[in-house]
Amino acid sequence: MKIYMFFISFFSFVFMYANTSLPKPDIIDTGYGKLTIQPIHHASLVLLYNNKTIYVDPTGGKEAYTGIAKPDIILITDIHKDHFDLKTIQELDAKNAIIIAPKAVVEQLSYTYKQNAIDLKNKQGVHRLGFYFSAVAMYNVPETENAFHPKGRGNGYVISINDFDIYISGDTSVTKEMKMLYGIDVAFICMNLPYTMDINEAAEGVLAFKPKKVYPYHYKGKDMISDVKKFKELVNAKDSNIEVCLRNWYAK
């Protein structure tokens, strides 16, 4: 069985890396098996574990996912077009995929995709295909009536593989919910003004909950790309044990 699973993981990795327009995927040992992390673009990424494929905020059309296995699970954080693109989901032939999303997203799905959709509110969780997904509040601070991301509409997520935890921030400021995270092994943290936070605030949040690894993602804002190298400096100046993983999310 171990040899069989090795070959599944190896060929899945080769299959994913065949798409040379994408950054090289990272492979992390969870203690239970290999996790492959494939950056796609901006807020979009793919996670592969135990022959199961999770698409996070898939956008950009099916061409962006050439060479990657069909999704078993699609995780969507919010209603904005850089996170939720029904056309891309349709092009991916994802009729059999489980979609986990906030209510505001599920309400916009067509009938076909609603059949396999799970509406999660902040603080709720669900087990599917060997993973546990818990929804974490994501919102702008201070909270205002005209905020880009009001509290309760969207979800960040913690994906748990037993006690190996992956945090996906979605669009958020540093919130009390983020600061209360504990035992995060891998985190994906947004940093794009004016929609979320700058690198200083993002570094503050990371230093509060101290993930083992952090990937700055979603770092292109209005007329600018955040200085992720400076973000790394800010984090490691105060905690050199946090591994800041810089990848090119804007290669295309």
Buried (B, 14 or more C-beta within 10 A) or exposed (E): EEEEEEEBBEEBBEEBBEBEEBBEBBEBEBEEBBBBBBBBBBBBBBBBBBBBBBBBBBBBEBEBBEBBBEBBBBBBBBBBEBBBBEEBBBBBEBEEBBBBBBBBBBEBBEEEBEEBBBBBEBEEBBEBBEBBBBBBBBBBBEEEEEBEBEBBBBBBBBBBBEEBBBBBBBBBBBBEBBEEBEBBBBBBBBBBBEBBBBBEBBBBBBBEBBBBBBBBBBBBBEEEEBBBEEBBEBBBEEEEEBBBBEBEBEEE
